Amino acid sequence: MELKLGDKIRQRRKQMGLTLKELAGDRVTAAQISAVEKGKCRPSPGLLQYIAERLNVDVEYFTLSDEEKARKQFKEIYGIALKLYKEGKYDEALKKINKAESILQLLNDEQKGCFYYIQGNCFYEKGDFNTSFDLLIKAQSYYIKTRKKEITADIYIKIGNSLFNTHKQNMALGYYLNAYRFIDEDMDSDIKARILFDLALCYLSLKRLNLAREFLDKAVEFIKQKQWPKKERFLPGIEMIRGAIDRETNQIKESLIRFNEAFERYKRDGDVTGMGRARNNAALCLWDIGDMEKSVKYFREAIDYKVISGDCTLIDTYLNLVEAYKEMGNIEGAINALNEAEEKMIKQNNESGLIKVFLAKFQYHSELKEYDRAEIYAFIALDYIQKQGDIKEESKLYMKLSEMYRAAGDEKSAVDYIVKARSITL
């Protein structure tokens, strides 16, 4: 129940340990303060200002409802958190927005959505896509009540991206299509282009090339027709998707040309993240045509760019490099790349990346029939996987352990891990 003005004054006075006389000071009497607290008289604006100053609060502390105060406080917190987020200070932004948790229940739906939206975006940029997904789902549940199409569509895109980056493309597609439903003539051009672009990319990853081309063509046509400040940033991405489609259809030389063109566009734009991804894809093309030396060189360049930009796909390029070294028979290079990747993931506190590193080490030592070492890395990976609660990945690892034990001649352990894999997925 909302306290009355007098009750608020009394409550604040007692919090500060003041008597009526101490609060009254030399300007009014204790009796006057008592009358105000009991609701027998309403203080003038001047007296209320005096009381507020004596109690070290703003006048609004007494005049606004709890909800009004909370919502005003949130606006200030959110504004600072958003600024920190845009500056790339994600931990600081999280620390700031988390201060609003105590007043969350007093906020309106849009503000609750903002609270989870900032959190979700920060974790997304930090590469923690599972946490990002959970928080953005909460944001979406509040924003959808506001009937604000653009922000709701934007959240669907971000949820889709979180899923896409954890290799859950089919689920991601559903969210991209949900965002697509909101497209209309009045939608912000940048959001509309992103929806079309992400749909093309998702269909590409699912090997549904006709649909990938269809949505890419829609994106290109839309970008040609519309003028808005950020449109140029989509152009290298279009080359990237075209290059990927070419590679999927074994047009490797054409693909390499497109990735190199994308790299130059990203370079002109100063987009280091894009430069890293374009170099990685070009390296894959060079691998396809058998130019392993240049492929390794490009993977190394991609890693350098991704380290600079803090790209969440850094680990994937490291793993590509490892496989390239293995293809060349360069065992030392592969091991060094894995160890380097592990150091980078630890430095970034990237648990998802560490899982990939330890799984790669497990696989590598299994292939070398160094089963004892492989087992160690498998159990380290398992520990991280269980912390994340990823039952599907846990089951897959049990199956791989079963295969390893069978190869090592330990049939009992092989059977035990098959049973474990099946039991957790029932």
C-alpha positions, 0 to 999 in steps of 0.5 A, a space after each residue: 500500500 502506498 504511504 501517505 505524505 505524512 507517513 513518508 516523512 515520519 518513515 524517513 525521519 525515523 530512518 535517519 534517527 531524528 526526533 521531531 524537534 531535530 527535524 524541525 530545527 530553528 525554522 518550524 516547531 516540533 508540533 508543526 512537523 507532528 501535524 504534518 506527519 499525522 496528516 492534520 495539515 498539508 505543508 506548503 511547498 516551501 516547508 516541504 522543501 525544507 523538510 526534504 533538505 533536512 532529510 537529505 532527499 528530493 521533494 519528489 521522494 515525498 510527492 511521487 508514488 513508489 512506481 513513479 520514483 522507480 520509473 524515474 530512477 530507471 530512466 537514469 540508470 538505463 540511460 547510463 547503461 545504454 551509453 556504456 553499452 554503445 561504448 563497448 563497456 559491457 561489464 560496466 553496462 551490466 553492473 549499472 543496469 543490474 542496479 535496477 533489479 531491486 525496483 524491477 517489479 515497479 516498472 512498466 512493461 517497456 522498462 522491464 523489457 529494456 532491463 532484460 534487453 540491455 543485459 541480453 545484448 551485453 552478454 551477446 557481445 561478450 559471446 555468452 549466447 546461452 545467457 543472451 538467449 535467456 535474457 532476450 526471451 524475457 525482454 521479448 515477453 515484455 516488449 510484445 505487450 507494448 505492441 511496438 513492432 520495430 523493437 519487438 522485431 529487433 529482439 526477435 533478430 537478436 534471439 535468432 542471432 544468439 541461437 545461430 551462434 550456438 549452431 541452432 539454425 533451425 530454431 534461429 530461423 523461426 525467430 527470424 521469420 517472426 521478425 519478418 512478419 513485422 515488416 511493413 512500409 513504415 519499418 526502420 530501414 536498418 531493421 528491415 535490411 537486417 531481417 532479410 540479410 539474416 534470413 538469407 544467412 540462416 537459409 545458407 547455413 541450412 544449405 537451403 540455397 534457393 531460399 538463401 538467394 531469394 532473401 539475399 535478392 530481396 535484401 539487395 533490391 531493398 537496399 538499392 531502393 532505399 536511402 538511409 545512413 547505415 545502408 553501406 554497411 550491408 554491402 560487404 555482407 552481401 558479398 560474403 553471402 554470395 561468396 558462401 553460396 558460390 563456395 557451396 556450389 563449388 565455384 571456389 575461384 568466384 567465391 574467393 574473389 567475392 571474399 577478397 572484395 568483401 575484405 577490401 570493403 570492410 577495410 575501407 569501412 574500418 570494420 575489423 570484425 568484418 575483415 577477420 571474417 572475410 579473411 577466414 572465409 578466403 582462407 577456406 577457399 584457398 584450402 579448397 584449391 590446395 594452397 595450404 601455405 596461403 590458407 594458413 597465412 590468411 587464417 593467421 591474419 583473420 585471427 589477428 583481426 578477430 583478436 583486435 575486434 574481440 570477435 566471438 568467432 575467434 575460436 572457430 578460426 583457430 580450429 580452422 587453423 588447427 585443421 589446416 596444420 593437420 592437413 599439412 602434417 604440421 603436428 607442432 603447428 596444430 598443437 601450438 594453435 590449440 594451446 594459443 586458442 586455449 590461452 585466448 579463451 581463458 583471457 576472454 573468460 569464454 567458456 563456450 570457446 574453451 569447450 570447443 578447445 578441449 573437445 578439439 584436444 580430445 579429438 586430436 589426441 584420440 586420433 593419435 591414440 593417446 587415449 589417456 590424454 584424450 580422456 583428460 580433455 574430454 572430462 574438462 570439456 564435460 565439466 564446462 558442458 554440465 555447468 552450462 546445462 547443455 544436455 545435447 552436447 553432454 550426450 554427444 560427448 558421451 557417445 564420442 567417449 564410447 567410440 574412443 573406449 571401443 577403439 582403445 579396447 575397453 568395451 565395458 567403458 564403451 557400453 557404459 557411456 552409451 548408456 549414459 548418453 541415452 539416459 540423459 536424453 530420455 
